């Protein structure tokens, strides 16, 4: 008879390259977005020129959030004031992890892509064509 092994649900939810710390069933921590709807991340230089990534607006179980980030990114960090300090310049990795974990509250919707130069030129030409021609020049050559 073949035994069926039950995999933990966390293993089923995570994809390749995603650590178990990145997927949590019901995290007791969260990060509030900035007033403009962005991620509250910044990089500062510390003693001897070492970069430190600062994550602010953390709430809930902040030590648990720190432990999850340290395990997911494989780096050191500490609690400092109302936020977290993560060793290294890790804005891209940390922002990707925060979005993948789904713990950021109040994010702005992604901006729609800008129009291409051809579309902008066509719109300008349409506006110019709709405008009536001038009877006299705007300035005189005198």
C-alpha positions, -999 to +999 in steps of 0.1 A: +000+000+000+013+035-009+014+061+018+002+095+009+022+123+024+003+155+032+023+185+022+019+216+043-004+242+027+025+267+027+044+245+004+015+244-020+011+282-020+046+292-026+062+290-060+097+284-070+122+307-054+098+319-027+108+311+008+083+298+034+087+331+053+074+350+023+040+331+024+020+334+056-015+322+061-026+351+082+002+375+091-002+395+122+018+424+107+013+449+080+029+480+064+009+511+057+016+529+024+026+566+023+001+593+019+007+593-018+002+556-020+038+545-023+059+521-004+076+537+027+111+526+018+143+546+018+181+540+018+205+558+042+242+556+045+255+547+080+289+546+096+317+537+073+294+543+043+273+511+048+238+514+032+208+506+053+172+502+039+146+518+061+110+505+062+086+527+080+049+526+089+050+491+102+022+478+124+010+447+142+037+421+151+067+442+140+093+417+154+076+390+134+077+412+103+114+417+109+120+380+113+101+372+081+120+398+061+154+387+074+145+351+065+132+359+031+160+382+020+189+365+038+201+396+055+204+412+089+182+439+104+170+456+135+140+475+150+147+512+151+121+536+163+089+530+145+104+512+116+129+485+105+165+488+094+176+462+069+213+459+061+222+467+026+205+487-003+176+463-009+147+485-021+139+464-052+140+430-033+121+443-003+094+460-023+089+429-044+087+408-012+062+432+004+040+431-027+042+394-031+034+388+006+004+411+002+009+429+036+009+465+023-022+485+030-033+516+011-013+512-021-022+535-050-034+518-082-006+515-108-005+545-131-016+539-167+012+538-192+022+571-209+012+575-245+038+571-271+054+599-290+034+591-322+001+593-302+012+626-286+021+641-320-012+629-336-031+645-307-012+678-311-019+678-348-056+672-342-058+701-318-040+724-343-063+713-371-094+721-350-081+756-342-092+783-367-064+800-386-053+835-375-062+865-397-030+883-387+003+871-372+008+870-335+036+894-336+049+918-361+084+917-377+090+954-369 
